[in-house]
Amino acid sequence: MLLNDQAGRFYDVVLTLSSDLKNETLIIKRLKSEPQNKVLFPYLINYIKNQLATISQERTFDLLGRQKFLELQQMKTLSDEVRIDFETSDWEDADILYFKRKIYFNLPKDGVMFIYDDYLKCWQPPQVFSKRISSLSVINGQLIGHSYEQNESYQLFVGFDDFGLYGIDVKIVFPYDSADNRMVKKLTSAIGFEGYIDGVPKINWKINNGVGGCERKEVGIIKPFVCIPSDTASLGKSSLGYHGLGNDPVNIIPHFFYIKTFSNMNFYQRNIELECNDLNQNWMIIALGTNVMPSNSNNSDIVDNY
């Protein structure tokens, strides 16, 4: 076990069990280190295999652990080849993660990621994504980046998407709704949306009648009726309805409505799904729903159905 105190000093902790297994001896030995070896920020410390990985005050990537043919803990620097990149980068809010023989250094302030290949023992070219990443996680065996700008997460390194050439797959699945009466059959014949939209992203909608759409599905594409206000005056000189507090007075996201009708759909419960896979999509849904009314048919199909 290794300890790192507030002054940046490192200690090697050894636990020895007595022969009668009743006592344990704790030995703490200070390792030789310089003040510059102190970790730059507390969150810039991580474990990589059996070694302690840190970004030091000198902005170097150091590994502390037992080296080949050496018994005591030793410090080894791996960032000399990219010294200029490390020294000129902003390490505030940075994140370090080890995954599949690679060490990822994510720097959200600069919007860049450094990658050290532990298998090939070399540094890969710095990676820049279309959106800044705040932190990294491994979920279901996939490398996931959490956005530094929005409440979003992305699967990284799946292809050219990482470089902003293709869209990001966005899916919204709403819970099932029975309109307050689960055992009574209802019908719907229209779906409507209200929100804000920038550009012309292709937003697909789907209504699932029954769990997973086992009874019937209705699908379509939102073709919005867009309203763009001509007034772009700043807040205080314009109607508050155009400019909410904190909004950009110039770059206004147009408001839209959309209603689609279809043949009557009888349902006991149904849910709504939205999906979009476009580049630089920017849209928000502030209201949605379907019209609901009692069905002309009764619920005899689920009564004494045996």
Backbone bond lengths (Angstrom), bond angles and torsions (degrees), N, CA, C in turn:
res aa  C-N    CA-C-N  psi(-1)  N-CA   C-N-CA  omega(-1)  CA-C   N-CA-C  phi
1 M - - - 1.456 - - 1.515 109.17 -
2 L 1.329 116.79 143.81 1.453 122.75 179.77 1.521 109.72 -116.78
3 L 1.341 115.43 144.40 1.453 121.69 175.71 1.518 108.90 -120.27
4 N 1.344 115.83 145.41 1.465 121.84 176.64 1.524 106.99 -131.07
5 D 1.336 117.35 115.35 1.463 119.09 -176.09 1.520 110.99 -88.13
6 Q 1.341 115.61 -179.85 1.457 121.69 -174.89 1.524 112.11 -65.25
7 A 1.318 117.03 -28.89 1.462 120.94 -179.98 1.524 112.82 -82.22
8 G 1.331 117.06 -3.50 1.448 120.57 178.42 1.503 114.74 94.19
9 R 1.334 117.64 3.74 1.467 120.46 179.17 1.530 110.20 -78.72
10 F 1.337 115.73 145.53 1.456 121.89 179.90 1.527 109.87 -109.18
11 Y 1.352 115.13 144.53 1.453 121.33 -179.73 1.527 108.85 -132.40
12 D 1.329 115.12 142.27 1.457 122.22 175.36 1.529 108.03 -99.95
13 V 1.323 116.76 124.74 1.453 122.29 -176.87 1.529 108.52 -107.99
14 V 1.338 116.41 124.81 1.462 122.22 -179.52 1.522 108.63 -120.43
15 L 1.308 117.76 127.25 1.463 123.74 176.69 1.526 108.83 -107.82
16 T 1.347 116.08 127.15 1.461 121.20 -178.52 1.516 109.22 -123.64
17 L 1.317 116.89 124.40 1.456 122.32 -179.54 1.525 109.46 -87.88
18 S 1.333 116.06 136.03 1.460 120.60 -179.84 1.524 110.80 -69.41
19 S 1.339 115.17 163.92 1.465 120.19 -176.93 1.524 112.69 -65.08
20 D 1.346 117.32 -30.10 1.466 119.66 178.64 1.527 112.52 -88.00
21 L 1.323 116.39 3.68 1.462 123.02 176.72 1.523 113.09 61.38
22 K 1.358 116.40 22.51 1.460 119.49 -179.28 1.523 112.80 -107.02
23 N 1.295 117.06 -16.90 1.460 120.79 -177.69 1.528 109.75 -132.54
24 E 1.309 113.63 160.18 1.460 120.30 179.66 1.520 108.45 -137.36
25 T 1.309 115.98 133.58 1.454 121.58 -179.26 1.525 109.57 -102.20
26 L 1.332 114.66 131.70 1.463 120.96 -179.42 1.519 108.54 -111.09
27 I 1.327 116.10 120.80 1.461 121.82 179.28 1.527 108.10 -120.09
28 I 1.334 115.48 124.89 1.461 121.11 178.16 1.522 107.94 -114.45
29 K 1.315 116.24 120.96 1.462 121.62 -178.01 1.524 108.83 -119.62
30 R 1.312 115.99 125.10 1.462 119.99 178.29 1.520 110.67 -74.76
31 L 1.342 114.63 133.88 1.458 119.71 178.13 1.526 109.91 -90.15
32 K 1.313 115.23 151.09 1.462 119.39 178.53 1.531 108.95 -73.16
33 S 1.315 115.87 120.32 1.467 120.63 179.96 1.512 109.21 -152.68
34 E 1.305 116.19 158.18 1.453 123.11 179.37 1.527 109.89 -98.64
35 P 1.349 117.71 156.88 1.471 119.69 176.92 1.527 113.03 -56.77
36 Q 1.345 115.68 -28.17 1.459 119.01 179.77 1.527 112.51 -69.01
37 N 1.345 116.66 -14.33 1.461 119.95 178.23 1.521 112.87 -78.92
38 K 1.325 117.21 -4.60 1.457 120.81 178.37 1.526 110.26 -60.15
39 V 1.315 116.19 142.22 1.468 120.94 -178.74 1.523 109.93 -64.53
40 L 1.337 116.81 136.07 1.461 121.80 -176.39 1.526 111.38 -62.22
41 F 1.346 116.99 -49.15 1.455 123.11 174.31 1.526 107.74 -133.25
42 P 1.330 118.55 150.11 1.478 119.47 -177.24 1.517 114.00 -58.26
43 Y 1.346 117.63 -30.59 1.456 119.90 -177.86 1.525 112.69 -82.89
44 L 1.336 117.83 -2.45 1.467 120.94 178.63 1.527 110.31 -94.31
45 I 1.314 115.40 46.03 1.451 121.53 177.21 1.519 108.05 -138.04
46 N 1.312 116.82 134.16 1.460 120.61 -174.88 1.536 108.01 -154.48
47 Y 1.322 114.57 167.88 1.454 120.66 175.46 1.529 109.60 -105.76
48 I 1.316 115.77 132.90 1.454 122.43 175.47 1.512 107.00 -124.05
49 K 1.338 115.19 107.50 1.457 121.59 -170.96 1.528 108.42 57.16
50 N 1.326 118.84 -120.48 1.464 120.83 -178.54 1.524 111.80 -106.46
51 Q 1.327 117.10 24.74 1.455 121.19 -178.84 1.526 110.48 -123.91
52 L 1.322 114.99 152.48 1.452 121.69 178.66 1.530 108.41 -92.41
53 A 1.327 116.61 124.50 1.465 121.72 -178.07 1.525 109.39 -107.70
54 T 1.326 117.45 131.83 1.460 121.66 -178.27 1.526 110.72 -140.98
55 I 1.334 114.57 156.81 1.463 121.87 166.50 1.515 105.70 -106.75
56 S 1.326 117.36 117.95 1.457 122.05 -171.32 1.524 111.52 -85.80
57 Q 1.352 114.66 174.50 1.456 120.45 175.77 1.528 111.49 -60.71
58 E 1.311 117.20 -25.48 1.462 121.43 177.22 1.517 112.44 -82.68
59 R 1.356 115.58 4.15 1.470 121.98 -178.15 1.529 111.43 59.05
60 T 1.318 114.65 48.76 1.455 121.87 174.04 1.521 108.67 -118.87
61 F 1.323 115.63 151.55 1.451 121.34 176.53 1.518 108.00 -94.39
62 D 1.346 115.47 114.65 1.453 120.85 -174.26 1.522 110.33 -119.24
63 L 1.333 114.98 143.52 1.457 122.73 173.67 1.515 108.76 -114.39
64 L 1.329 115.64 127.37 1.458 121.13 178.68 1.522 108.54 -113.46
65 G 1.341 115.60 119.16 1.453 120.36 -179.23 1.511 110.37 177.94
66 R 1.310 116.04 -177.16 1.463 120.17 178.73 1.525 109.57 -76.06
67 Q 1.314 115.96 122.19 1.443 121.67 179.66 1.528 110.13 -92.64
68 K 1.309 115.93 170.84 1.450 121.48 -177.06 1.528 111.37 -60.77
69 F 1.334 115.74 129.94 1.469 124.30 178.10 1.532 113.05 69.02
70 L 1.339 118.86 9.16 1.452 121.42 -179.60 1.524 109.16 -122.06
71 E 1.322 116.89 135.53 1.454 121.03 -177.94 1.523 111.73 -85.24
72 L 1.353 117.59 -41.58 1.452 121.01 -177.76 1.526 111.31 -76.96
73 Q 1.333 114.55 158.73 1.459 119.98 176.73 1.534 110.07 -65.98
74 Q 1.322 115.92 136.47 1.462 121.34 -179.01 1.531 109.19 -131.06
75 M 1.345 115.60 148.47 1.464 122.17 177.21 1.518 109.79 -95.72
76 K 1.332 116.11 131.28 1.460 121.08 179.05 1.523 109.23 -130.19
77 T 1.325 117.34 130.91 1.466 122.70 -179.42 1.523 110.02 -98.08
78 L 1.337 116.37 131.13 1.462 120.94 -178.11 1.531 113.44 -113.17
79 S 1.313 118.15 0.55 1.471 119.98 -172.31 1.524 114.17 -103.86
80 D 1.333 117.64 12.45 1.466 119.10 -178.05 1.525 112.03 -61.04
81 E 1.336 117.07 -35.39 1.473 119.92 -178.92 1.529 112.65 -66.27
82 V 1.330 116.97 -24.57 1.470 120.48 -179.06 1.532 109.35 -120.09
83 R 1.300 115.98 36.00 1.464 121.87 -174.09 1.524 112.31 -57.23
84 I 1.323 117.33 -42.95 1.468 120.45 -177.96 1.522 110.53 -64.72
85 D 1.327 117.01 -42.08 1.467 120.19 179.16 1.524 110.88 -62.10
86 F 1.326 117.13 -43.49 1.464 120.83 -178.47 1.525 111.38 -67.22
87 E 1.331 117.06 -40.43 1.462 120.43 -175.42 1.521 112.47 -72.91
88 T 1.304 118.11 -30.01 1.469 120.97 -176.16 1.526 113.19 -96.28
89 S 1.326 118.30 0.75 1.464 121.16 -178.00 1.525 111.33 -91.14
90 D 1.326 115.20 155.79 1.454 122.17 176.71 1.526 108.46 -93.69
91 W 1.342 117.22 111.65 1.459 121.71 -174.17 1.527 112.88 -93.21
92 E 1.303 117.68 7.07 1.464 119.68 177.73 1.533 109.69 -66.64
93 D 1.323 116.55 134.48 1.472 124.26 -179.48 1.524 112.58 65.91
94 A 1.318 118.60 15.84 1.468 121.27 -177.91 1.525 110.88 -71.60
95 D 1.332 115.17 167.17 1.460 121.82 -176.06 1.524 108.98 -142.82
96 I 1.339 116.60 143.56 1.462 122.35 178.87 1.521 108.01 -123.60
97 L 1.340 116.23 134.24 1.467 120.65 178.65 1.521 109.88 -144.67
98 Y 1.327 116.20 137.70 1.467 122.31 174.15 1.514 108.67 -104.64
99 F 1.350 116.13 127.52 1.462 120.15 -176.96 1.519 109.33 -154.66
100 K 1.327 116.03 122.72 1.464 123.02 175.76 1.526 112.56 51.19
101 R 1.320 115.97 55.40 1.476 124.24 175.05 1.522 113.00 64.65
102 K 1.320 116.92 20.74 1.468 120.78 174.86 1.528 109.36 -130.73
103 I 1.325 115.39 145.03 1.461 122.04 177.17 1.525 107.83 -109.90
104 Y 1.318 116.12 121.10 1.459 122.04 -176.16 1.529 109.40 -104.30
105 F 1.329 116.00 126.73 1.465 122.55 175.80 1.530 106.92 -112.83
106 N 1.296 115.93 107.91 1.458 120.59 -176.32 1.525 109.72 -102.44
107 L 1.344 116.52 124.38 1.462 122.62 -178.02 1.530 109.02 -118.84
108 P 1.339 117.94 92.74 1.469 119.94 -173.66 1.521 114.04 -67.38
109 K 1.328 118.13 -30.33 1.460 119.65 -179.92 1.522 111.21 -61.94
110 D 1.332 117.08 -39.73 1.463 121.91 179.33 1.523 112.14 -92.34
111 G 1.343 117.67 -11.55 1.459 120.38 -178.67 1.513 112.74 67.00
112 V 1.335 117.84 35.27 1.457 121.63 -176.96 1.526 109.03 -132.53
113 M 1.329 115.70 156.34 1.460 121.28 177.66 1.525 109.02 -132.92
114 F 1.354 116.06 126.92 1.452 122.17 174.16 1.523 108.69 -97.31
115 I 1.338 116.40 142.95 1.462 121.10 -175.92 1.516 108.97 -133.10
116 Y 1.331 115.16 124.65 1.465 120.64 174.41 1.522 108.86 -106.90
117 D 1.335 116.22 124.28 1.457 122.39 179.96 1.524 108.61 -88.21
118 D 1.332 116.20 105.96 1.465 120.64 -177.13 1.524 112.01 -71.91
119 Y 1.329 118.02 -19.90 1.465 121.21 179.11 1.530 110.60 -80.82
120 L 1.340 116.28 -47.36 1.463 120.52 -179.34 1.516 112.08 -87.15
121 K 1.353 117.16 -9.32 1.459 122.44 -179.75 1.527 111.24 57.46
122 C 1.319 115.59 50.76 1.456 120.10 179.35 1.528 109.28 -151.20
123 W 1.343 114.91 164.51 1.465 121.33 177.99 1.521 109.76 -96.28
124 Q 1.313 116.60 131.90 1.460 121.03 174.30 1.523 109.84 -81.86
125 P 1.344 117.82 161.84 1.464 119.78 176.82 1.532 110.64 -60.71
126 P 1.326 118.31 144.49 1.473 120.51 178.29 1.526 111.06 -57.84
127 Q 1.324 116.18 140.39 1.454 122.54 -178.08 1.532 109.58 -104.06
128 V 1.332 115.92 133.69 1.461 122.16 177.08 1.518 107.77 -123.38
129 F 1.331 117.14 124.40 1.459 122.22 -178.52 1.520 110.36 -100.42
130 S 1.323 115.20 163.57 1.461 119.60 -179.69 1.519 111.51 -67.52
131 K 1.355 117.20 -23.36 1.465 121.85 175.41 1.524 108.56 -130.95
132 R 1.326 115.36 144.53 1.466 119.57 -177.68 1.526 110.97 -71.97
133 I 1.327 115.50 143.06 1.454 122.98 -178.61 1.520 108.64 -105.40
134 S 1.337 117.06 133.28 1.468 120.42 -178.94 1.520 111.91 -90.72
135 S 1.327 117.46 -43.26 1.465 120.51 -178.00 1.518 109.24 -149.97
136 L 1.331 115.70 164.45 1.455 122.58 -176.88 1.523 109.72 -118.91
137 S 1.335 115.75 146.17 1.459 122.05 176.68 1.520 108.75 -143.88
138 V 1.310 115.78 159.40 1.461 121.99 172.97 1.521 106.96 -112.58
139 I 1.332 116.49 114.14 1.456 122.65 -177.69 1.522 108.24 -125.35
140 N 1.325 116.28 121.81 1.473 122.12 -179.08 1.527 111.85 52.70
141 G 1.325 115.85 40.04 1.461 120.18 177.20 1.515 114.70 74.62
142 Q 1.334 118.12 12.97 1.456 121.94 179.71 1.521 109.52 -119.26
143 L 1.337 115.98 144.77 1.453 121.25 177.57 1.524 108.69 -81.73
144 I 1.335 116.36 120.25 1.452 122.55 -175.12 1.524 109.38 -116.87
145 G 1.323 116.23 131.77 1.458 122.21 175.04 1.513 110.42 -108.03
146 H 1.327 116.19 131.95 1.458 121.34 179.96 1.528 108.53 -99.67
147 S 1.318 116.12 131.09 1.458 121.56 -171.65 1.526 112.28 -62.63
148 Y 1.326 116.20 144.72 1.461 123.78 175.64 1.518 111.08 -88.93
149 E 1.347 117.00 -8.85 1.451 121.29 -172.35 1.520 113.73 -118.07
150 Q 1.348 117.26 -28.90 1.455 121.09 -176.12 1.525 109.38 -138.71
151 N 1.319 115.51 168.32 1.462 120.51 178.02 1.525 108.97 -82.36
152 E 1.329 115.56 71.10 1.460 122.47 -176.40 1.521 109.78 -140.19
153 S 1.309 115.26 158.84 1.466 122.24 174.17 1.523 108.43 -136.51
154 Y 1.342 116.40 150.17 1.452 121.50 -175.39 1.526 110.14 -134.60
155 Q 1.323 115.90 144.67 1.455 120.41 169.73 1.524 107.69 -82.62
156 L 1.315 117.18 125.95 1.462 122.00 -173.05 1.520 111.99 -97.92
157 F 1.307 114.69 154.01 1.461 123.85 174.53 1.524 111.92 57.50
158 V 1.326 114.51 50.77 1.461 120.09 176.19 1.525 111.20 -107.82
159 G 1.315 118.31 3.04 1.460 121.23 -178.63 1.512 109.81 147.66
160 F 1.326 116.01 -154.90 1.456 120.71 -177.67 1.521 112.73 -72.19
161 D 1.343 117.52 -8.71 1.454 120.22 177.91 1.521 111.69 -56.98
162 D 1.326 116.44 -31.17 1.447 120.31 -177.58 1.520 112.13 -62.76
163 F 1.321 117.73 -20.92 1.449 121.07 -177.09 1.526 112.09 -105.15
164 G 1.335 117.12 13.63 1.452 120.43 174.36 1.509 114.84 77.75
165 L 1.330 118.14 21.24 1.458 120.20 179.44 1.525 111.69 -89.99
166 Y 1.307 117.57 -23.21 1.459 121.98 179.78 1.519 109.43 -129.36
167 G 1.312 115.02 164.72 1.446 120.33 -175.14 1.516 113.59 -75.26
168 I 1.317 113.82 170.82 1.460 122.01 176.43 1.519 107.87 -104.17
169 D 1.321 115.15 131.57 1.456 120.18 -178.20 1.526 109.51 -76.24
170 V 1.340 115.71 117.76 1.462 122.30 179.79 1.522 108.22 -118.04
171 K 1.330 116.13 131.01 1.461 120.53 -179.78 1.516 109.36 -137.47
172 I 1.329 116.54 130.48 1.459 123.31 176.88 1.519 107.75 -118.95
173 V 1.321 116.83 121.76 1.464 122.15 -179.65 1.525 107.78 -118.62
174 F 1.309 116.90 117.36 1.454 121.79 -179.93 1.529 109.94 -89.31
175 P 1.312 117.90 153.84 1.468 120.65 -179.08 1.520 111.51 -68.53
176 Y 1.322 115.75 162.21 1.462 120.93 177.67 1.522 110.14 -71.91
177 D 1.328 114.94 144.72 1.455 121.59 -176.55 1.526 108.47 -132.91
178 S 1.329 115.99 134.63 1.468 120.47 179.23 1.519 111.89 -112.17
179 A 1.337 117.89 14.69 1.471 122.75 177.79 1.524 111.38 55.47
180 D 1.327 115.36 40.12 1.471 123.23 173.60 1.521 114.91 71.02
181 N 1.319 118.96 3.14 1.466 119.56 179.30 1.524 107.92 -145.27
182 R 1.320 116.45 96.30 1.461 121.38 -170.22 1.522 112.92 -68.11
183 M 1.329 117.93 -34.59 1.465 121.18 -171.54 1.521 113.81 -98.01
184 V 1.323 117.19 8.66 1.466 121.07 177.52 1.523 108.89 -110.67
185 K 1.322 115.53 134.66 1.462 119.47 -179.64 1.526 109.88 -78.06
186 K 1.329 115.60 132.55 1.455 122.66 177.50 1.525 109.40 -117.26
187 L 1.319 116.63 171.69 1.469 119.46 173.79 1.517 109.10 -136.73
188 T 1.306 114.39 151.91 1.455 122.03 175.82 1.514 108.64 -137.23
189 S 1.318 116.43 150.21 1.477 120.48 -177.55 1.521 112.02 -140.22
190 A 1.342 117.90 10.20 1.466 119.98 -179.55 1.518 109.64 -158.53
191 I 1.321 115.49 150.65 1.457 122.20 173.87 1.523 107.76 -130.02
192 G 1.318 116.92 143.23 1.457 120.86 -178.16 1.513 112.33 -137.58
193 F 1.336 115.62 149.27 1.455 122.05 178.77 1.523 109.53 -134.27
194 E 1.320 115.46 150.44 1.453 122.56 171.02 1.519 107.54 -139.09
195 G 1.333 115.98 139.96 1.454 117.73 -179.32 1.509 111.71 179.66
196 Y 1.326 115.23 -155.67 1.461 122.56 178.18 1.524 107.88 -127.72
197 I 1.325 115.74 144.10 1.453 119.21 -175.70 1.521 109.38 -148.28
198 D 1.330 116.33 138.96 1.456 122.80 179.02 1.520 108.19 -117.74
199 G 1.316 117.30 121.92 1.450 120.97 -177.22 1.515 111.38 80.44
200 V 1.338 116.00 -152.59 1.469 120.94 -176.69 1.531 110.19 -129.48
201 P 1.325 119.39 58.05 1.463 119.36 176.62 1.519 110.65 -65.82
202 K 1.329 116.01 144.92 1.462 121.63 178.84 1.523 108.83 -86.62
203 I 1.345 116.02 102.89 1.459 121.85 -177.74 1.529 108.00 -104.96
204 N 1.305 116.99 113.13 1.462 122.59 179.43 1.530 110.03 -90.31
205 W 1.324 116.58 136.87 1.452 120.34 175.31 1.528 109.82 -118.39
206 K 1.312 115.83 154.24 1.458 121.04 179.75 1.518 109.21 -148.50
207 I 1.337 116.33 137.91 1.459 122.47 172.95 1.525 107.23 -110.68
208 N 1.308 116.07 124.41 1.465 121.66 176.46 1.522 109.30 -99.92
209 N 1.323 116.55 113.84 1.462 121.68 175.06 1.525 107.45 -89.42
210 G 1.336 115.90 112.26 1.462 119.40 -171.44 1.514 109.70 85.31
211 V 1.319 116.41 160.83 1.463 121.03 -175.86 1.520 110.19 -60.78
212 G 1.334 116.01 123.06 1.456 121.19 -179.55 1.514 113.91 69.74
213 G 1.353 117.04 14.08 1.464 120.03 -178.63 1.512 112.86 73.45
214 C 1.357 116.98 29.24 1.465 119.97 -175.05 1.527 112.01 -66.49
215 E 1.330 118.92 -22.71 1.462 120.58 -179.83 1.524 112.30 -97.64
216 R 1.334 115.93 -41.00 1.465 118.43 179.78 1.524 108.60 -170.19
217 K 1.332 116.04 153.03 1.461 121.88 176.74 1.524 109.69 -130.95
218 E 1.319 115.81 143.63 1.454 122.41 169.91 1.517 107.63 -123.20
219 V 1.330 116.41 131.69 1.463 120.61 -177.96 1.520 109.63 -129.95
220 G 1.318 115.91 159.02 1.459 121.23 177.89 1.515 110.95 -174.86
221 I 1.317 115.98 -178.97 1.463 123.75 179.65 1.522 107.90 -123.03
222 I 1.311 116.35 132.46 1.465 119.95 178.45 1.520 109.82 -67.41
223 K 1.315 116.22 119.61 1.467 122.93 174.39 1.521 106.97 -114.05
224 P 1.329 116.79 90.12 1.462 120.16 -166.61 1.525 114.21 -73.94
225 F 1.320 114.53 145.49 1.460 121.91 166.54 1.520 106.40 -92.24
226 V 1.347 115.65 109.11 1.456 121.36 -167.76 1.521 110.27 -100.65
227 C 1.334 115.08 139.72 1.456 121.87 175.76 1.525 108.40 -119.58
228 I 1.332 116.74 117.28 1.458 121.87 179.73 1.518 108.50 -110.17
229 P 1.337 119.55 111.92 1.466 120.56 179.91 1.519 111.25 -66.10
230 S 1.317 115.98 138.79 1.465 120.68 179.68 1.520 111.75 -79.93
231 D 1.336 116.80 -17.93 1.453 121.40 -178.13 1.523 109.15 -86.73
232 T 1.327 117.77 117.65 1.466 121.79 177.54 1.520 111.38 -116.56
233 A 1.344 116.37 25.99 1.464 119.78 179.61 1.524 110.05 -68.30
234 S 1.298 116.20 158.61 1.453 120.89 -178.45 1.520 110.93 -73.21
235 L 1.326 116.08 165.88 1.455 122.31 179.42 1.529 109.57 -60.80
236 G 1.321 117.26 132.46 1.457 122.12 -175.72 1.505 112.16 104.17
237 K 1.347 115.72 -23.44 1.458 121.02 176.91 1.516 111.20 -113.55
238 S 1.313 116.18 3.25 1.453 120.76 -176.26 1.519 108.80 -140.62
239 S 1.325 115.35 167.61 1.451 120.49 178.31 1.526 109.99 -63.47
240 L 1.325 116.93 137.66 1.463 120.90 -178.78 1.524 111.53 -64.98
241 G 1.330 116.83 -21.65 1.452 119.84 177.84 1.515 112.93 -66.37
242 Y 1.340 116.93 -26.00 1.462 120.34 177.44 1.525 111.75 -82.11
243 H 1.302 116.23 -35.23 1.460 120.26 -172.34 1.517 109.63 -129.87
244 G 1.310 115.97 103.33 1.455 119.77 174.39 1.514 110.84 -74.90
245 L 1.315 116.86 164.76 1.454 120.46 179.61 1.529 110.28 -61.68
246 G 1.320 116.95 129.22 1.453 121.58 179.30 1.513 114.14 88.73
247 N 1.328 118.88 -5.24 1.461 121.17 -179.25 1.523 111.40 -79.46
248 D 1.302 115.10 154.30 1.456 121.42 174.70 1.528 108.42 -73.06
249 P 1.341 119.09 122.55 1.467 120.33 -177.24 1.518 113.96 -72.71
250 V 1.321 117.60 -11.38 1.474 120.39 -177.74 1.524 111.18 -107.09
251 N 1.335 116.26 -51.60 1.454 121.13 -176.88 1.535 109.54 -84.41
252 I 1.311 117.13 82.96 1.457 122.50 -175.50 1.525 109.29 -92.09
253 I 1.332 116.90 130.62 1.456 121.37 175.15 1.520 107.96 -83.81
254 P 1.340 119.20 119.89 1.468 121.53 -175.53 1.526 112.22 -62.07
255 H 1.321 114.95 144.26 1.462 122.69 176.35 1.529 108.50 -84.18
256 F 1.358 117.48 149.16 1.456 119.15 179.95 1.521 111.31 -144.03
257 F 1.350 114.20 156.85 1.457 124.18 169.43 1.528 108.38 -123.24
258 Y 1.327 115.74 154.61 1.465 120.16 174.02 1.531 108.46 -157.40
259 I 1.343 116.35 128.16 1.467 122.14 176.07 1.527 107.90 -133.81
260 K 1.325 116.02 132.76 1.453 121.91 178.29 1.524 109.15 -127.05
261 T 1.337 115.77 129.81 1.462 120.68 177.43 1.521 109.89 -102.96
262 F 1.341 116.06 155.17 1.457 122.06 178.80 1.528 107.41 -154.40
263 S 1.322 116.19 173.09 1.461 120.30 -179.45 1.526 110.20 -65.02
264 N 1.328 115.45 153.40 1.461 120.26 -174.16 1.528 112.27 -52.62
265 M 1.318 115.03 131.81 1.464 121.82 176.09 1.529 107.99 -115.07
266 N 1.333 116.59 114.74 1.456 121.03 175.38 1.525 109.48 -83.43
267 F 1.318 116.92 137.70 1.460 119.02 -178.09 1.531 110.71 -152.90
268 Y 1.316 114.46 153.77 1.462 122.09 167.27 1.533 109.90 -96.09
269 Q 1.319 115.76 -40.83 1.462 121.39 173.96 1.519 108.88 -149.37
270 R 1.301 115.19 148.95 1.470 119.43 -179.16 1.524 108.99 -152.60
271 N 1.341 115.08 158.97 1.458 120.07 175.56 1.523 109.35 -134.91
272 I 1.332 115.80 169.84 1.465 122.98 -176.70 1.526 108.47 -123.20
273 E 1.340 115.71 138.74 1.462 121.41 176.53 1.522 109.69 -125.67
274 L 1.332 116.56 143.72 1.462 123.75 174.11 1.516 108.61 -123.78
275 E 1.326 116.24 140.75 1.465 120.15 -179.23 1.517 109.55 -146.25
276 C 1.342 116.06 138.56 1.468 121.59 178.77 1.519 108.61 -147.12
277 N 1.325 116.46 142.08 1.462 121.60 177.56 1.521 108.09 -140.40
278 D 1.327 115.72 72.85 1.459 122.19 -178.72 1.520 109.92 -125.79
279 L 1.321 115.35 160.35 1.454 121.41 177.74 1.524 109.53 -82.24
280 N 1.336 116.07 137.25 1.465 122.43 176.41 1.526 112.51 54.97
281 Q 1.309 117.22 38.82 1.463 120.25 178.86 1.519 109.84 -72.45
282 N 1.325 114.83 142.07 1.462 121.46 179.81 1.522 107.47 -145.53
283 W 1.320 116.60 100.82 1.451 120.85 -179.17 1.517 109.92 -152.03
284 M 1.328 114.85 153.50 1.454 121.96 -179.57 1.519 109.23 -138.96
285 I 1.299 116.65 138.20 1.464 122.74 175.84 1.526 107.85 -105.05
286 I 1.339 116.44 122.00 1.460 119.74 179.61 1.528 111.53 -108.59
287 A 1.331 117.94 -15.03 1.465 120.75 176.24 1.522 108.43 -158.21
288 L 1.332 116.63 141.70 1.450 121.31 176.13 1.517 108.80 -157.89
289 G 1.306 115.99 162.15 1.455 119.66 176.96 1.515 111.64 162.53
290 T 1.309 114.90 174.37 1.458 122.04 177.33 1.524 108.68 -119.64
291 N 1.341 114.99 155.38 1.463 117.51 172.72 1.529 108.98 -74.81
292 V 1.311 117.53 141.10 1.463 122.24 -176.98 1.523 108.87 -131.96
293 M 1.339 115.62 131.32 1.467 120.94 178.63 1.526 108.14 -147.81
294 P 1.342 117.30 160.32 1.472 118.95 179.35 1.521 110.99 -61.25
295 S 1.322 115.11 140.48 1.456 119.79 179.83 1.530 110.72 -78.33
296 N 1.325 115.98 149.26 1.465 120.99 176.94 1.528 111.29 -69.73
297 S 1.319 116.83 -25.10 1.456 120.47 178.34 1.526 109.47 -92.73
298 N 1.311 117.21 150.91 1.459 120.11 178.94 1.535 110.21 -84.99
299 N 1.313 115.60 -172.71 1.459 119.47 -178.48 1.524 112.07 -101.89
300 S 1.326 115.79 33.72 1.465 119.33 -177.04 1.522 112.83 -64.62
301 D 1.335 117.24 -20.02 1.467 119.00 -178.32 1.518 112.66 -71.06
302 I 1.321 118.19 -13.19 1.466 119.62 177.74 1.535 111.51 -117.67
303 V 1.331 117.81 5.12 1.463 121.60 179.12 1.525 109.20 -101.64
304 D 1.336 117.51 126.24 1.457 122.87 -178.78 1.525 111.43 50.56
305 N 1.308 115.02 42.20 1.459 119.39 -175.52 1.542 109.13 -90.35
306 Y 1.349 115.33 73.70 1.466 120.40 178.49 1.520 109.45 -155.88
